[in-house]
Amino acid sequence: MGVFFLNKVKIIQLLAVLIILFYIFPTKKINAPKEEFKIVIPNDSAVNLGDEYVADSDDKDDLKYILLWTSARNAPLAYIGEGQKGFVDRKCPYTNCFVTGNKNHLKDITKFDVIAFAGPDVIRMYEDKLPVKRSPHQNYAFASIESSDNYPVCSNRFDGYFNWTWTFKLDSDVRWGYMVIRDHNNNVVGPNKEMHWIKQGDMDPVSDEFKERLKSKSKAAAWYVSSCRSRSKREQFVKELQKELKQFNLTVDVYGKCGTLQCSRAKEAECFDLIKEKYYFYLSFENSFSEDYVTEKLLNAVWNNAVPIVYGAANYSRYICLLENCCFVRLLLTGRQ
């Protein structure tokens, strides 16, 4: 995928939107859902990789064995756990899956039902490090939470190699995402390719208490960033945006090693409180362009009462409401190199 750049006309258009929203945000009547949809991060983002665990069951002979071919330290494989523990702890409807990183556990790798590979690891493997034998009943799973722009699968040796995918893509066989969207009954309803957000007329006004909290805000935008060079060239866009905002005595406050302000990861809660208390907007800029690649950067804004300004290749209507009053800004990207 090519790199996108904003021409000056688009920068000025975006600037106009920012200025308008900057001044109307504190006073405009904002509508909010009646708790119909909630965006949450899965609460099992870390699983203890302890000793192998086998559940008490009469179905031990019916176990499905999963071999982690690559390191279990890398996500999303790190979240499975060893043995059956991960499935039991999560109260999964099926617990007859047994996970191990020990290639000799069954004495023969062709006896495993599934062999899982972490994408960033397997694409760099020499061919002699891949399984030598493969039985017809086996399913090979490609697992990755990384952008395919940063970790592309370019070798034709992987054409038709994997049976299943486990990634952030919405059309993966198994999906791993940074967030889920639940309805008022706590059912997972998204993200999905087709989202049915509640209608604007069914929304209630934001509470006076929430509006009162917004009154403490006084600054335009913040950006927390640790990687100063990215394939999306987001840092170049911010540099140009700063020049334009300066004409209006506004700025994007950049925190981290790429900016002039500091906020330690050790004080993450305090850092995000700054967004909640001071900033109208937050730059939810992805480091690369990949379809459906939306990370916690979007939630950094949503959870801290800031309007997200998004920069990525995803269709964001699958992740957040795009109604007129949903307070959401998407950059219009033009030109390709």
N, C-alpha and C positions, 0 to 999 in steps of 0.2 A: 504494500500500500504506500502511496506517495505521501510526502510531507505536505501539510497544508500551511499556507501563510495568509494573513489578513492584509488586504490592500488598505490604503489610507481611507477610502470612502467607507469601508466596513468598520474601521476603527472609529471613525467619527460617528457612524450610526450607532454603534454599540455604546459609545461615550454618551450620546444623547439619551439613550435608554437608561444608562446608569444614573445620569444626573437627574432625570425625571423621577426615577424610582427613589433616589436618595432623598429627594425633598418631599415626596408624597407618602413614603412608607410610614412615617410616624402618625399621620393623620387619616390616611385612607381607611375606610371601613373594610376590614378583611373578613372573608368568610372561611370557615373551617369545617371539617367533617364532624358529624356526630359520632365520633369514635368508630366510624364504619370501617376505616382502614388504619392499620398501624404498621409502621416499618420497624422491624427489629432485626438484630443480629442473632444468629443461632447461638444458644447459650452453651454449646458443647464444642467451642472452638479449640479446646485443648483437652486431650485425653491422656491419662497417665499410662505410660508404656511400661507396665510392671511385668511380673512373672506371667507366663502363659496361664490362662484361666479356661477351664472347661466347666460349663454349667451342668448341674445335675439334671439329667434327662434320660428318658428311655430311648431317645432317638440318636444316641451317640454314633450308631453305625450309619446313620443317614447324614452325617456331617458333610458339609461342602467346604473343601479346603481351598484357602486363598493364600497364594504365595506372593509376598512383596519382593519383587526381583531387585528393585533399587532400594536405596536407603529409606528406612522408615522415619527418618528425621525430617524429611521434606513433606510439605503439605501438597495435596490433602491426605497422603498416606499416613501422616503422623497422627491424624485424628481417628483412625480406625481402632487402635488398641491391639493388644495381643490376645490370641485365643478367642474366646467368645465374649470376653468381658465387655467390650464396647457395645455389643448388641444387647447384652443383658442389662447393663447400666442404663441404656437408653430406652429400655422396655420395648424393644422392637417386636413387631408381630412374629418375626422369624428370628430365632436365635441359633439355628443349626449351622452357622457359619464359623469356621475356625481360621484365624489369621496367624500367619507366621512369616518371619523373614529367614527362617532356616531352610535352605534349599535341600537339605538332607533329611528333613522331617519325615518324608514318606519314602525315602531311599531312592526315589525315581521321580524326576520333575514332571514326567508325563502323567503322573497320577493326580496332580493338582487339578481342581476344577477350574480355577481362575488364577491367572498370573497377572499381577498389577505392576505397572511401570509408571514412575514419576516422569512426566514429560521432559522437564529441563535436564534430567539425568540421562534418559534413554536416547535422546536425540544426539548426544555426544559420545555415545558408547561405540567402541569398535565392534565390528561384526562378530568377532570371536568371543565377545563378552555377553552376547545375547544367547538365549536358550538354543541348544544344538538340536534337540528333539522336541517334537510337538505332536500331541495326540489329537484325533478328530474331535473329541468331546471337550477339549479345553477352550476357554474363552480368554483372550488377551485384552486387558483393559488399559487404556491410556488415561492417566490422571494428571491434571495440571490446573493450578489456579493462576498461572502466569499468562500474561498477554501473548497471543500467538505472534504479535509483531516483534516482541522481544525474544521469543523462543520459537521460531518457525520450524516446522517439520519439513525439511527440504529434500532429504534423501529419498530416492524412489524405492529403496529397500523396504520402506514402511508402507508402500502402497498395498492396501488390502491386508496389512499385517495385524491390525487391531480389530477385535469384534465389537468392543464397547468403548465409549468415551465417558469420562467423568471430569467435567470442566465447568467453567462459568457460563459456557454457551447455553442459551435457553433451549436449544434442540439437542443437547447432550442426552445420551441414554440415561445417565445419572447426573444430576446437576449439583454442583457445589457453588454456592454464592456467598457474597459478603452480607446479604440481607435477605429476609423474607417479608412478605406483606401478608398480614392476616386480616380477616374481616372481624366484625363485632362478635362473632361466635368462636373466634380464635382459630378458624380454619385458614390454612395457607391458600391464598388466592393469587399470589404473584411473587416475583415478577413473571409475566407471561408475554408471549408475542401479541396477544390480544387482551388488553386490560379493560375492565368495565368499571371505571371510577364512578362514584355516586355523583348525581347531577348537582349543579350549582344551587338550584332551587331547594334541594334537600339539605343544604348545609345551614348550620346555625352560626350566628355572628360569634367572633372570638370574644371570650370573656373580658370584662373590664380589668380583671386581675392580670390577665396576660398583656393587655394593652399597656397597663401601668409598668410592667417589666420592660417593655420596649422603650420607655422614655429615657432610660439610662444610656441608650445608644447615642454615639456622637461621631463615630468614624465610618469612613466609606467601606473599606474592605480589608480582609486579612487573608494571608496565605501561609500555611505551615508547610515547609518543604525541606527535605534532606538530600535529595538527589538534584544536583545543579545542572546536569546535562541529561536530556531525555530525547527519545526518538520522536516524540510529539512536538518538540521544540517549544514547549510551553513557556520556558524561561525567556525565549525571544519575544513571545507575545506580551508577557508581563512587562518586559523592558519597554516595549513600544507603548503599552497602555499607561505606564507611569509618566511618559513624556506628555501624553494627551491630558491626563488627569491634572498634571502640574499646572496647566493653564487655568484651572478652576480651583486651585488651592486644595486639591484632593490628592489622596495617595493610596496605594495598596501597601499596607504594612506587611513586610515579608519577614517571617520568623524562621530561625534555623540557620544552618551554616551557609545557606545561599542568600541570606539577607543581612540586614543591619540590626535586627532585634533577636533576642534569645528567649527561649522558653524550654526548659529542660524536659526531656521525656520522663524523667523521674517525677515531674510535677505535672503530668498530663492533664489531670482533672482541673488544676488551676489554669493551665493553658487554655483549655476549652471554655472555662468560665469567662476568660477575657473576650472570647467571641460572643458569648451570651450577653455580656454586659455592655460591650462597647461597639460592636461592628454590625452594620446592616447587611453586608454581603460577605460571603466566603468563597474563595476560588477553589472549586472542586475540579481540579485539573488532573487528568490522567497522564501518566508518563509515556503512553503509547496509544496508537489507534488500533482498536480491535473490536469487531462486532460483539455486542453484549458485554464488553469489559467495563464494568462499573464497580468501583471498590468502595471502601469505607469513607473515602473522601467526600462522597455525597452525604453520608450520614453525619460527617463532621459539621456540616451546615444545618441539616434538618434537626438534629438533636440539640442544637445550640441557638435556636431561634434566629437564624440568619438565612438570607435568601441565597441559595446555591447558584453560582455561575459555573456552568459545566462546560467541559472541554474534552471531547472524546468522540469515538465513532459509534457509540450505542444509540439506539432509539430510546431516548430518556422517558418517553411517554409510557414505557413498559415498567418504569421504576418509580415514577413520581407524577403526581397530578399535573396536567398541563392546561387546566382551565384558566380563564382570564385572571381570576383573583387568587391563583395558587402561588404567586410570588416566585417566579422561576425565570431565569435568564439563560438562554443558550446562545453560544457564540455562533455567528454565521461565518463559515469558512469558505473562502473563495480562492481559486487558483491552485494549480498543482505543479510540483516540480518533479 
